[in-house]
């Protein structure tokens, strides 16, 4: 009887002791409540003993939690409707506060993330959502981290995953990007033409100082054309020959203008009232040509 009683007591003690043994993993911390009152220091990893009847332990995970934020639809500051989703990375830094201060810290962080994301959408413009996400991520992290610090939670980072745009807005952005690329192409082409014109002007100055360079360039062009198997016939005509012909034509034109006959006007002498004899009138007619008749006839008188 005594032996059986001792064995029963030992079995009861082993059962009670076994019910008070807890295993805490490396990435966990155990928050102990003794008669409903939290212990200030959480239990670390390893084999831990608690009072079977008086203590209750709640394990808190200290690993970084990845929480996707559902897509939120909102209107940006420039009146564009968009749908934005994000992801939040956070971890528990104070297990006691995470258990005592908030009922479910996972649900609480998710709700704060959704409301903060909607607020960021309303305060931002479309261009910021598409091209300046780093600044928006920082602002969103600050907005979520402010209430989470009181729950013993630290927001590690927040990232905006995707921005869904309406189809009409997508087409407008595509047209804008195409116009921008076309503008850049035209600017680059004009810049190339400007540089090429400057180089051609410099080449023209060099060739004007050395006329033989132009002949060499002409021969090089003929070689390039002849290398291609085509039916093109190139007949080089020296520019100097054209200039020579032009200079030779100018003196001939001036000489023709100089040798044009000059029409002499008849000079009427003063009349003294004496007539010229017929013999002298005939000699005068021989020198001056046939006598005019009619209304244009003019009598010549001697002084």
C-alpha positions in Angstrom: 0.0 0.0 0.0 2.7 2.4 0.9 4.6 1.7 -2.3 1.4 2.3 -4.4 0.8 5.6 -2.6 4.4 6.7 -3.3 4.1 5.8 -6.9 0.8 7.6 -7.2 2.3 10.8 -5.7 5.3 10.6 -8.0 3.0 10.1 -11.1 0.9 13.1 -10.0 4.0 15.2 -9.5 5.3 14.2 -13.0 2.0 15.1 -14.5 1.9 18.5 -12.9 5.5 19.1 -13.8 4.9 18.0 -17.4 2.0 20.4 -17.7 4.2 23.3 -16.6 7.0 22.7 -19.1 7.0 24.9 -22.3 9.4 24.9 -25.2 10.2 28.4 -26.7 11.8 28.5 -30.1 14.7 30.7 -31.0 12.5 33.2 -33.0 9.9 33.4 -30.3 9.4 35.0 -26.9 7.0 33.8 -24.2 4.8 36.3 -22.5 3.7 34.9 -19.1 0.4 35.8 -17.3 0.3 34.9 -13.6 -3.2 34.9 -12.4 -4.0 37.3 -15.3 -1.2 39.7 -14.6 1.5 40.0 -17.2 5.1 39.4 -16.2 7.4 42.3 -17.1 10.2 40.1 -18.5 9.2 37.7 -21.3 10.7 34.2 -21.4 13.5 33.5 -23.8 14.1 30.5 -26.1 14.6 27.1 -24.6 12.9 24.8 -22.1 10.9 26.9 -19.7 8.9 26.0 -16.6 5.7 27.7 -15.5 3.3 27.1 -12.7 0.7 24.7 -14.0 -2.3 26.4 -12.4 -1.2 30.0 -11.9 0.7 30.8 -15.2 -0.4 31.1 -18.8 2.1 31.6 -21.6 1.5 33.2 -25.0 4.2 32.9 -27.6 5.0 35.9 -29.8 6.8 35.5 -33.1 9.7 38.0 -33.6 10.3 37.2 -37.3 9.7 39.8 -40.0 6.1 39.5 -41.2 5.3 40.1 -44.9 1.8 41.5 -45.2 0.3 42.2 -48.6 -2.1 45.2 -48.7 -5.2 44.7 -50.8 -5.5 47.0 -53.9 -7.1 50.3 -52.9 -9.0 52.4 -55.4 -8.8 56.2 -55.1 -8.6 59.5 -56.9 -5.3 61.3 -57.1 -4.8 65.0 -56.6 -5.0 65.6 -60.4 -8.4 63.7 -60.6 -7.3 60.4 -62.0 -8.8 57.2 -60.7 -6.2 54.5 -59.9 -5.9 51.2 -58.0 -2.8 50.8 -55.9 -1.6 47.8 -53.9 1.4 47.5 -51.6 3.3 45.2 -49.3 4.3 45.9 -45.7 7.3 44.4 -43.9 7.2 44.6 -40.1 8.3 42.8 -36.9 7.6 42.8 -33.2 10.2 44.5 -31.1 8.3 44.5 -27.7 6.3 41.2 -27.2 4.6 42.5 -24.0 3.1 45.6 -25.8 2.2 43.5 -28.8 0.1 41.2 -26.6 -1.3 43.7 -24.1 -1.8 47.0 -26.1 -3.7 45.6 -29.1 -6.0 42.6 -29.4 -4.7 41.4 -32.8 -1.6 43.3 -34.0 -1.7 41.6 -37.5 -5.2 42.8 -38.2 -4.4 46.2 -36.8 -1.4 46.8 -38.9 -3.3 45.6 -42.0 -6.1 48.2 -41.4 -3.7 51.0 -40.8 -1.8 50.1 -44.0 -5.0 50.3 -46.1 -6.1 53.6 -44.7 -2.6 55.1 -45.1 -2.4 53.9 -48.7 -5.7 55.6 -49.5 -4.5 58.8 -47.9 -1.2 58.7 -49.9 -3.2 58.2 -53.2 -5.3 61.3 -52.5 -2.3 63.5 -51.6 -0.2 62.5 -54.6 -0.4 63.1 -58.4 -0.3 60.5 -61.1 3.3 61.3 -62.1 4.5 60.8 -58.5 2.8 57.4 -58.3 4.5 56.3 -61.5 8.0 57.8 -61.2 8.6 58.9 -57.6 7.7 55.9 -55.6 10.6 56.1 -53.3 9.3 59.2 -51.7 5.8 57.8 -51.4 7.1 54.6 -49.8 8.9 56.7 -47.2 5.8 58.7 -46.5 3.7 55.6 -46.3 6.2 54.0 -43.9 6.1 57.0 -41.6 2.2 57.0 -41.6 2.0 53.3 -40.6 4.9 53.3 -38.2 3.5 56.2 -36.0 0.6 54.1 -34.4 2.5 50.8 -34.7 5.2 52.0 -32.3 2.7 52.1 -29.5 1.9 48.4 -30.1 5.6 47.3 -29.9 5.8 46.9 -33.7 8.4 48.3 -36.0 7.6 48.9 -39.7 10.7 47.8 -41.6 9.7 49.0 -45.0 6.7 49.6 -47.3 6.7 49.1 -51.0 4.0 50.1 -53.6 3.7 47.1 -55.9 1.5 48.1 -58.7 -0.5 51.1 -60.0 -3.5 50.1 -62.2 -4.6 52.8 -64.6 -7.8 53.1 -66.8 -7.4 52.1 -70.4 -8.0 55.7 -71.7 -5.2 57.0 -69.4 -2.9 54.3 -70.7 -3.5 55.3 -74.3 -2.9 59.0 -73.4 0.4 58.2 -71.7 1.5 56.1 -74.6 0.7 59.0 -77.1 2.6 61.4 -74.8 5.6 59.1 -74.7 5.6 58.6 -78.4 5.5 62.4 -79.0 8.4 62.9 -76.6 10.5 60.3 -78.4 9.7 61.9 -81.7 10.7 65.3 -80.4 14.0 63.9 -79.1 14.6 62.2 -82.5 14.1 65.5 -84.3 16.3 67.4 -81.9 19.1 64.8 -82.4 18.7 65.0 -86.2 18.8 68.8 -86.2 21.9 68.7 -84.0 23.6 66.3 -86.3 22.8 68.5 -89.3 24.2 71.5 -87.5 27.5 69.7 -86.7 27.7 68.4 -90.3 27.2 71.9 -91.8 30.0 73.2 -89.6 32.3 70.5 -90.7 31.4 71.0 -94.4 32.1 74.8 -94.0 35.5 74.0 -92.6 36.1 71.5 -95.4 35.1 74.2 -98.0 37.6 76.6 -96.5 40.4 74.1 -96.7 39.5 73.2 -100.3 39.4 76.8 -101.3 43.0 77.3 -100.0 44.2 74.1 -101.8 42.3 73.5 -105.1 44.1 70.2 -105.6 42.1 68.8 -102.6 38.9 69.3 -104.6 40.3 67.3 -107.5 41.4 64.5 -105.1 37.9 64.5 -103.6 36.4 64.2 -107.1 38.7 61.3 -108.0 37.7 59.6 -104.7 34.0 60.0 -105.5 34.6 58.5 -108.9 36.3 55.5 -107.4 33.5 55.0 -105.0 30.9 55.2 -107.7 32.9 52.8 -110.0 33.2 50.3 -107.2 29.4 49.7 -107.4 28.4 47.7 -110.4 25.9 50.0 -111.9 25.2 51.8 -115.2 26.0 55.2 -114.0 28.4 57.2 -116.2 30.2 60.1 -114.5 31.8 62.8 -116.7 33.9 65.2 -114.6 33.7 68.8 -115.8 36.3 71.1 -114.3 34.8 74.1 -112.6 37.9 76.2 -113.6 37.0 75.8 -117.3 33.6 77.3 -116.6 35.3 80.2 -114.8 37.7 80.7 -117.7 34.9 80.8 -120.3 33.1 83.3 -118.2 36.1 85.6 -117.9 36.8 85.2 -121.7 33.2 86.2 -122.6 33.3 89.5 -120.6 35.9 91.4 -122.8 34.1 90.4 -126.0 30.9 91.9 -124.7 32.6 95.1 -123.7 34.3 95.4 -127.2 30.9 94.9 -129.0 29.4 97.7 -127.0 32.4 100.0 -127.8 32.2 99.6 -131.6 28.5 100.3 -132.1 28.0 103.2 -134.8 27.1 106.6 -133.5 24.3 108.4 -135.4 25.3 112.0 -136.3 22.6 114.6 -136.1 22.5 117.3 -138.9 23.7 120.7 -137.8 21.9 123.7 -139.0 24.0 126.7 -139.6 22.9 130.2 -139.0 21.0 131.8 -141.9 22.3 135.1 -143.4 19.7 135.3 -146.1 22.1 134.3 -149.0 21.3 131.2 -151.0 24.0 128.7 -151.9 24.7 128.3 -155.6 23.5 125.1 -157.3 27.1 124.0 -158.0 28.0 124.1 -154.3 24.7 122.6 -153.4 25.5 119.6 -155.6 29.0 119.2 -154.0 27.4 119.4 -150.6 24.9 116.8 -151.6 27.7 114.5 -152.8 29.4 114.7 -149.4 26.3 114.4 -147.3 24.4 111.9 -149.4 21.1 112.1 -151.4 19.0 115.2 -150.9 16.0 114.8 -148.7 12.6 115.6 -150.2 9.3 116.4 -148.7 8.6 118.0 -145.5 11.9 116.9 -143.9 14.0 118.8 -146.5 16.4 121.4 -145.1 18.1 124.1 -147.1 21.7 124.9 -146.1 22.8 128.6 -146.2 26.3 130.0 -146.1 27.4 132.4 -143.4 
